């Protein structure tokens, strides 16, 4: 089973991880997933590091989520909590990976600059 950790502090973020690598997997994401079923992190693997390419929407979402945006070195460049039906969120810096987590997973402390790893 894959887990997500902060690299420097080795703190567990979430113990279950799924990956969205294909166009269809990235397109569907967590749309139409019920809150009861969402007990995992979904890691989106983008083709390039980009602000626009890493922007997300919350259309057809049934629950709020915490979101991490990582650069190519898996360093957190932005994080936010989004509510269902939010039209668009674009990260403040370019991202190569986007991780969607159940709302309340992320600590309120500053995460920007920490590196993340999955194993």
C-alpha positions as CSV (number, residue, x, y, z in Angstrom):
1,X,0.0,0.0,0.0
2,X,1.3,3.5,-0.9
3,X,1.5,6.2,1.7
4,X,2.3,9.9,1.5
5,X,4.8,11.5,3.9
6,X,6.5,14.9,4.3
7,X,10.1,14.2,3.5
8,X,11.9,16.4,6.0
9,X,9.8,15.6,9.1
10,X,8.8,12.1,7.8
11,X,5.2,12.9,9.0
12,X,2.5,10.7,7.6
13,X,-0.1,12.7,5.6
14,X,-2.3,9.8,4.5
15,X,-1.9,6.0,4.4
16,X,-3.9,5.3,1.2
17,X,-2.9,6.7,-2.2
18,X,-4.2,6.3,-5.7
19,X,-2.6,7.8,-8.8
20,X,-4.2,9.6,-11.8
21,X,-1.8,9.3,-14.7
22,X,-4.0,9.0,-17.8
23,X,-6.1,11.7,-19.3
24,X,-9.3,9.9,-18.3
25,X,-8.1,9.3,-14.7
26,X,-7.1,13.0,-14.4
27,X,-10.4,14.2,-16.0
28,X,-12.6,12.1,-13.7
29,X,-10.5,12.8,-10.5
30,X,-12.9,12.7,-7.5
31,X,-16.0,13.9,-9.4
32,X,-19.0,11.9,-8.3
33,X,-17.1,10.2,-5.4
34,X,-19.1,10.1,-2.2
35,X,-17.6,11.4,1.0
36,X,-17.8,7.9,2.5
37,X,-15.6,6.5,-0.3
38,X,-13.0,9.2,-0.1
39,X,-10.5,8.0,2.4
40,X,-7.4,8.2,0.2
41,X,-5.1,10.8,-1.5
42,X,-5.4,11.1,-5.2
43,X,-2.1,12.1,-6.9
44,X,-2.4,13.7,-10.3
45,X,0.7,13.4,-12.5
46,X,0.8,16.3,-15.0
47,X,2.8,16.2,-18.2
48,X,4.6,19.5,-17.5
49,X,5.1,21.8,-14.6
50,X,2.5,24.6,-15.1
51,X,0.2,26.9,-13.3
52,X,-2.7,26.6,-15.8
53,X,-2.2,22.9,-16.4
54,X,-2.4,22.3,-12.6
55,X,-5.5,24.4,-12.1
56,X,-8.5,22.5,-10.8
57,X,-12.3,22.9,-10.5
58,X,-14.7,21.4,-8.0
59,X,-17.7,20.9,-10.4
60,X,-19.7,17.8,-9.6
61,X,-17.8,17.3,-6.3
62,X,-19.8,16.1,-3.3
63,X,-17.4,17.2,-0.5
64,X,-14.7,19.7,0.3
65,X,-11.0,18.6,-0.2
66,X,-7.6,19.7,0.9
67,X,-5.2,20.2,-2.1
68,X,-1.4,20.2,-2.3
69,X,0.4,21.5,-5.4
70,X,4.0,20.2,-5.8
71,X,6.7,21.2,-8.2
72,X,8.8,18.6,-10.2
73,X,11.0,18.1,-7.1
74,X,7.8,17.3,-5.1
75,X,8.2,20.4,-3.0
76,X,4.9,22.0,-1.9
77,X,4.4,25.3,-3.8
78,X,0.8,25.9,-2.7
79,X,-2.0,24.4,-0.7
80,X,-5.6,25.1,-0.1
81,X,-9.0,23.8,1.0
82,X,-11.7,23.9,-1.7
83,X,-15.5,23.6,-1.4
84,X,-17.8,21.7,-3.8
85,X,-18.7,23.5,-7.0
86,X,-15.8,26.1,-6.8
87,X,-15.3,27.1,-10.4
88,X,-11.5,27.3,-10.6
89,X,-8.4,27.4,-8.5
90,X,-5.0,28.1,-10.0
91,X,-1.9,27.5,-7.8
92,X,0.3,30.5,-7.0
93,X,3.3,28.7,-8.6
94,X,3.7,26.1,-11.4
95,X,3.0,22.5,-10.3
96,X,3.8,19.1,-11.7
97,X,1.8,17.1,-9.2
98,X,-1.6,17.9,-7.6
99,X,-2.7,15.9,-4.5
100,X,-6.3,15.9,-3.5
101,X,-7.0,14.8,0.1
102,X,-10.0,14.5,2.4
103,X,-10.8,17.9,3.9
104,X,-9.1,18.3,7.3
105,X,-6.2,16.0,6.4
106,X,-3.7,18.9,6.2
107,X,-2.4,20.5,9.4
108,X,-3.0,24.2,9.7
109,X,0.7,24.8,10.0
110,X,2.8,26.2,7.1
111,X,3.4,23.5,4.5
112,X,4.9,25.5,1.7
113,X,8.5,24.5,1.0
114,X,8.2,21.0,2.5
115,X,9.0,18.1,0.2
116,X,6.5,15.2,-0.1
117,X,7.2,11.6,-1.0
118,X,5.1,8.5,-1.6
119,X,6.2,5.0,-1.0
